[in-house]
Amino acid sequence: MNFLLDFFGHSLHLWISMAPYLLLGMLIGGLIHVFLKEKFVSKHLGQMGFSGIFKATLFGIPLPLCSCGVIPVAATLRRHGASQSATLAFLTSTPTTGIDSVLATYSLLGPIFAFFRPLASFVAGLLVGFIASFGEKEQTKRPTLKTFFNDSFTFKGKIKELLQYGFEELPRDIGKWLVLGILIGAALSAFLPENAFGILKGYAILEFLTVLAIAIPLYVCATGSIPIAAALMSKGLSPGAALVFLIAGPATNTVTVGFVYSQFGKRTASLYIGGIVLGSIGLGLLLNTLWGYFEKKVELLTPGSEFLPFYLKISCGIFLLTVILWTNRSKINKRRRIKEMDYLFFVPDMTCEHCKMNIERTLKTIEGIEDFQVDLENKLVKIKGNVSPESIKEGLERSGYTPIFQHKMEESEDKTCQYE
């Protein structure tokens, strides 16, 4: 019973501590989404050499994209002529941090991590890009494709887009991983014995390799990794080892590595993983060195949430929970009649809610489409209208996806579908 009470107490503490900063991060993420369009990023990142790597890394740091959400953006950059090294640098720096996760990092891990995490993301992105540049052949510049974003939004339209992205798409995308991260962090805090990692004290490399063995196969977003890292530190893990987890956890997962392998081959995928491993270990050692240099001052690891009034944290926690539950509400056993559709496409690289909403935005811009349905679970896109499948395929490719035309659907009044 005591363990369950401890688990509940740790879960509540983690949730209300992160909530104010997450809500602020979602607002800033919405602003970035509205005013920093992907076409602008593509224009400045489609360069060969160090300049492309540097810009790709720098632009990726504030973008609030998860490990899945970054893939179609990276694919778009590649199609616009971005080099292999710039694409991999972007894939490394973007999911390992973001404006929302930096604020959440400050809320649980204190100022030194809030400063060091984006710095580490920047260095790791440069390192991976630099390693990938060896032996890279110059790519023929492809003509810039017409973007599918609408820059002619009115002020009211921009506010609506900001709120939709910041407080609907983002929480829908990271919500379940955030909850999972908090539950794992609370379980580690409640059930692991004190100083569980004390046996590794003094063996930094062994400690880092142990963390990497956990982080590399684990799918966790930049925000969801924070409560886990905080819990591991409370059990004796060094700050440097926690940083290794914060870098390697979000940057490496089967989806991202599979994308790198499919786009660039086995050698590049190996270099990508190797670059992240080397970079995270080096940065972890540097953080531990700096931690010792500052004489392990406790205030540097004092969570930012400690300075906020309790009523504000509780209010933000309730509001954040409401937002996540609302945006992730399920439609269990709700049968809906499917309108007649003309074409069916399979989109294998549609992996998350961010992908789904990107595709929906794209379909709204294609002339001739009367209606459409995007089935994320089965990776299917169903379309009705006076439009050719080639036009649909071209539009989806512009948004960074690889649609596969299945067939022209048979007309039927009896088609129904089960929505989960």
C-alpha positions in Angstrom: 0.0 0.0 0.0 2.8 2.4 0.8 4.4 1.7 -2.6 1.1 2.6 -4.3 0.8 5.8 -2.3 4.4 6.7 -3.1 3.7 6.0 -6.8 0.6 8.2 -6.8 2.4 11.0 -4.9 5.4 11.0 -7.3 3.1 10.9 -10.3 1.1 13.9 -9.1 4.3 15.8 -8.2 5.8 15.2 -11.7 2.6 16.2 -13.4 1.9 19.5 -11.6 5.6 20.4 -11.7 5.8 20.2 -15.5 2.3 21.5 -16.4 2.9 25.3 -16.3 6.1 25.0 -18.4 4.5 22.6 -20.9 1.5 24.9 -21.4 3.9 27.8 -22.0 5.9 25.6 -24.4 2.8 24.6 -26.3 1.9 28.3 -26.8 5.4 29.1 -28.0 5.4 26.0 -30.2 2.2 27.3 -31.8 3.8 30.6 -32.5 6.8 28.9 -34.2 4.5 26.8 -36.3 2.5 29.8 -37.6 5.4 32.1 -38.3 8.3 29.8 -39.1 7.0 27.8 -42.1 8.6 24.6 -43.4 9.1 26.2 -46.8 11.4 28.8 -45.0 13.3 26.0 -43.3 13.6 24.2 -46.6 15.0 27.2 -48.4 17.8 27.8 -45.9 18.7 24.2 -45.3 19.0 23.0 -48.8 22.8 23.6 -49.0 25.8 21.4 -49.2 28.7 21.5 -46.8 29.1 22.8 -43.3 26.7 25.7 -43.9 23.8 23.3 -44.5 24.7 21.2 -41.4 25.0 24.3 -39.2 21.7 25.7 -40.3 19.9 22.4 -40.1 21.1 21.8 -36.6 20.3 25.4 -35.5 16.8 25.4 -37.0 16.0 22.0 -35.5 16.6 23.0 -31.9 13.4 25.1 -31.2 11.0 23.1 -33.3 8.6 21.2 -31.1 8.6 18.0 -33.3 8.7 14.5 -31.9 10.7 11.6 -33.3 7.9 10.7 -35.7 6.8 14.2 -36.5 10.3 15.2 -37.7 10.5 12.4 -40.3 8.1 14.0 -42.9 9.9 17.4 -42.4 13.3 15.7 -42.9 11.9 13.9 -46.0 10.7 17.3 -47.4 14.2 18.8 -46.8 15.8 15.9 -48.6 13.5 16.2 -51.6 14.2 19.9 -51.8 17.9 19.2 -52.3 19.2 19.1 -48.7 22.4 17.1 -48.3 22.5 13.8 -46.5 24.6 15.4 -43.7 22.2 18.3 -43.3 19.2 16.0 -43.2 20.8 13.8 -40.5 21.9 16.8 -38.5 18.3 18.0 -38.5 17.0 14.5 -37.5 19.4 14.6 -34.5 18.8 18.1 -33.1 15.1 18.4 -33.6 13.6 15.5 -31.6 16.2 15.8 -28.8 14.9 19.2 -27.7 12.4 21.9 -28.5 11.1 25.0 -26.9 8.5 23.0 -24.9 11.0 20.4 -23.7 13.5 23.0 -22.7 11.0 24.7 -20.4 9.9 21.3 -19.0 13.5 20.4 -18.4 13.9 23.5 -16.3 10.8 22.6 -14.4 12.2 19.2 -13.2 16.0 19.3 -13.6 17.0 22.9 -13.0 18.9 25.6 -14.8 22.1 23.7 -15.7 20.1 21.1 -17.7 17.9 23.8 -19.2 21.0 25.5 -20.6 23.0 22.3 -21.4 20.3 20.4 -23.1 19.8 22.6 -26.2 23.6 23.1 -26.3 24.0 19.3 -26.3 21.4 19.0 -29.0 23.3 21.5 -31.1 26.7 19.8 -30.6 25.2 16.3 -31.3 23.5 17.5 -34.5 26.8 19.1 -35.8 28.7 15.9 -34.9 26.3 13.5 -36.6 26.2 15.8 -39.7 29.9 16.1 -39.8 30.4 12.3 -39.5 27.8 11.7 -42.2 29.5 14.1 -44.5 32.6 11.9 -45.0 32.4 10.2 -48.4 29.1 12.0 -49.2 28.6 12.6 -52.9 27.3 16.0 -54.0 23.6 15.8 -54.7 22.2 17.4 -57.8 20.1 20.3 -56.7 16.4 19.6 -57.3 14.0 22.5 -58.1 12.2 23.7 -55.0 8.7 22.2 -54.9 5.7 24.4 -54.3 4.8 24.4 -50.7 1.4 23.3 -49.4 1.3 25.9 -46.6 -1.0 28.9 -46.9 0.7 32.1 -46.0 -2.4 34.2 -46.6 -4.0 33.6 -43.2 -5.8 36.5 -41.7 -4.9 37.5 -38.1 -7.9 35.5 -36.9 -6.8 32.5 -39.0 -3.3 32.6 -37.5 -4.7 32.7 -34.0 -6.9 29.7 -34.9 -3.9 27.8 -36.4 -1.7 28.7 -33.4 -4.3 27.3 -30.9 -5.0 24.2 -33.1 -1.3 23.3 -33.3 -0.2 24.3 -29.8 -3.2 23.0 -27.9 -4.6 20.3 -30.1 -1.9 18.8 -32.3 1.0 19.0 -29.9 -0.8 17.5 -26.9 -2.3 14.8 -29.1 1.1 14.0 -30.4 3.1 13.9 -27.1 0.2 13.3 -24.7 0.5 9.5 -24.4 4.3 9.6 -24.3 4.2 12.3 -21.7 1.9 10.3 -19.5 3.9 7.2 -20.1 7.1 9.0 -19.2 5.6 10.3 -15.9 4.3 6.9 -14.9 7.7 5.3 -15.6 9.4 8.1 -13.7 7.0 7.7 -10.8 7.5 3.9 -10.8 11.3 4.3 -10.7 11.1 6.8 -7.9 8.7 4.6 -5.8 10.0 1.1 -6.4 13.8 1.5 -7.0 15.9 1.4 -3.8 17.8 4.5 -2.9 21.1 4.9 -4.6 20.3 2.0 -6.9 22.9 3.2 -9.4 25.5 3.9 -6.7 27.4 0.7 -7.7 28.3 2.5 -11.0 29.7 5.5 -9.2 33.3 6.2 -10.4 32.8 4.2 -13.6 31.5 6.9 -15.9 31.8 5.0 -19.2 30.1 1.9 -17.8 27.4 4.1 -16.4 26.9 5.8 -19.8 26.9 2.4 -21.7 24.2 1.1 -19.3 22.0 4.1 -19.9 22.6 3.8 -23.7 21.5 0.2 -23.6 18.2 1.4 -22.1 17.8 4.6 -24.2 18.6 3.4 -27.8 15.7 0.8 -28.2 13.3 2.9 -26.1 10.8 5.1 -27.9 10.5 8.3 -25.8 9.9 11.9 -26.9 12.0 14.8 -25.7 9.4 15.8 -23.1 8.5 12.3 -21.9 12.2 11.6 -21.3 12.5 14.3 -18.6 10.6 12.7 -15.7 12.5 9.4 -16.4 15.8 11.2 -16.3 14.8 13.0 -13.1 13.8 9.7 -11.4 17.1 8.0 -12.5 19.1 10.9 -11.0 17.2 10.6 -7.7 18.4 7.0 -7.5 22.1 7.9 -7.9 22.6 8.4 -11.6 25.1 11.2 -12.4 23.9 14.3 -14.3 26.1 13.3 -17.3 24.4 9.9 -17.5 21.0 11.6 -17.3 22.0 13.9 -20.2 23.0 10.8 -22.2 19.5 9.5 -21.8 18.0 12.8 -22.7 20.0 12.8 -26.0 19.9 9.2 -27.1 16.3 8.4 -26.0 14.5 10.8 -28.3 17.0 10.6 -31.2 17.1 6.8 -31.6 14.1 4.6 -32.1 13.1 2.0 -34.7 11.0 4.5 -36.8 13.8 7.1 -37.1 16.6 4.5 -37.7 14.3 2.8 -40.2 13.8 6.0 -42.1 17.6 6.7 -42.2 18.2 3.2 -43.4 15.6 3.4 -46.1 16.8 6.8 -47.3 20.6 6.5 -47.0 21.5 2.8 -46.5 23.1 0.6 -43.9 26.4 2.5 -43.7 24.7 5.9 -43.0 22.3 4.4 -40.5 25.3 3.0 -38.6 27.1 6.3 -38.7 24.0 8.0 -37.5 23.7 5.7 -34.4 27.5 5.9 -33.8 27.5 9.7 -34.0 24.7 9.9 -31.4 26.5 7.4 -29.1 29.8 9.2 -29.3 28.2 12.6 -29.0 26.1 11.8 -26.0 29.0 10.1 -24.1 31.3 13.1 -24.8 28.7 15.6 -23.7 27.9 13.5 -20.6 31.5 13.6 -19.6 31.7 17.3 -20.2 28.6 17.9 -18.0 30.0 15.8 -15.2 33.2 17.8 -15.4 31.4 21.1 -15.2 29.2 19.8 -12.4 32.4 19.1 -10.4 33.9 22.5 -11.4 30.9 24.3 -9.9 31.4 22.2 -6.7 28.1 20.4 -7.3 26.0 23.3 -6.2 22.5 22.1 -5.4 20.8 25.2 -6.8 22.0 24.4 -10.3 19.8 21.3 -10.2 16.9 22.9 -8.3 13.7 22.4 -10.3 12.2 25.6 -11.6 8.8 24.4 -10.5 9.9 24.9 -6.9 9.6 28.7 -7.4 6.0 28.6 -8.6 3.0 28.9 -6.2 1.2 25.6 -5.5 -2.2 26.9 -6.6 -0.8 27.8 -10.1 0.8 24.4 -10.5 -2.5 22.6 -9.5 -4.5 24.8 -11.9 -2.1 24.3 -14.8 -2.0 20.5 -14.0 -5.8 20.3 -14.2 -6.0 22.3 -17.4 -3.2 20.3 -19.1 -4.9 17.0 -18.1 -8.2 18.3 -19.6 -6.5 19.4 -22.8 -4.7 16.0 -23.3 -7.9 14.0 -22.4 -10.0 16.1 -24.8 -7.5 15.9 -27.7 -6.9 12.2 -27.3 -10.5 11.3 -26.7 -11.4 7.9 -28.2 -14.4 7.0 -30.3 -14.9 3.5 -29.0 -17.5 1.4 -30.8 -18.8 4.4 -32.7 -19.8 3.2 -36.2 -19.9 5.8 -38.9 -21.0 5.5 -42.4 -18.3 6.1 -45.0 -19.2 8.4 -47.8 -18.5 7.2 -51.3 -14.8 7.5 -52.0 -13.1 7.3 -55.3 -9.4 6.5 -54.5 -7.5 4.7 -51.9 -3.8 5.4 -51.0 -1.5 3.6 -48.6 0.9 5.9 -46.8 3.5 3.8 -44.9 5.4 6.8 -43.4 2.3 8.2 -41.7 3.1 7.4 -38.1 1.6 9.9 -35.8 -1.1 12.6 -35.3 1.3 15.2 -36.6 1.6 13.3 -39.9 -2.2 12.9 -40.1 -2.8 16.6 -39.6 -0.1 17.5 -42.2 -1.7 15.2 -44.7 -5.2 16.7 -44.0 -3.8 20.2 -44.6 -2.3 19.1 -47.8 -5.4 17.5 -49.2 -7.4 20.7 -48.5 -5.1 22.5 -50.9 -5.5 20.1 -53.8 -8.1 21.3 -56.4 -10.9 18.8 -57.2 -11.0 17.0 -53.9 -14.5 17.0 -52.5 -14.0 14.9 -49.4 -11.3 12.7 -47.8 -10.7 10.5 -44.7 -7.3 9.9 -43.2 -7.0 6.6 -41.3 -3.9 6.8 -39.1 -4.2 3.3 -37.6 -4.2 1.6 -41.0 -2.1 4.3 -42.8 -4.8 4.8 -45.4 -6.0 7.9 -47.2 -9.4 7.7 -48.9 -10.4 10.5 -51.3 -13.5 11.5 -53.3 -13.5 14.1 -56.1 -12.9 14.9 -59.7 -9.1 14.7 -59.4 -6.5 12.3 -60.9 -4.5 9.9 -58.6 -1.3 11.5 -60.0 -2.3 14.9 -58.7 -3.1 13.4 -55.3 0.2 11.5 -55.2 2.2 14.6 -56.2 0.5 16.7 -53.5 1.2 14.1 -50.7 4.8 13.8 -51.9 5.2 17.6 -51.6 4.3 17.3 -47.9 7.1 14.8 -47.4 5.3 11.4 -47.6 5.5 8.4 -50.0 1.9 7.5 -50.9 1.3 4.2 -52.8 -1.8 4.2 -55.0 -3.9 1.1 -54.2 -7.0 1.2 -56.4 -10.1 3.1 -57.5 -12.7 2.2 -54.9 -15.9 0.5 -55.9 -19.0 2.4 -55.4 -21.1 1.0 -52.6 -23.8 2.3 -50.3 -23.1 -0.4 -47.7 -19.6 0.4 -46.7 -19.1 1.1 -43.1 -16.1 1.3 -40.9 -15.3 0.7 -37.3 -13.5 3.7 -35.7 -11.5 3.1 -32.6 
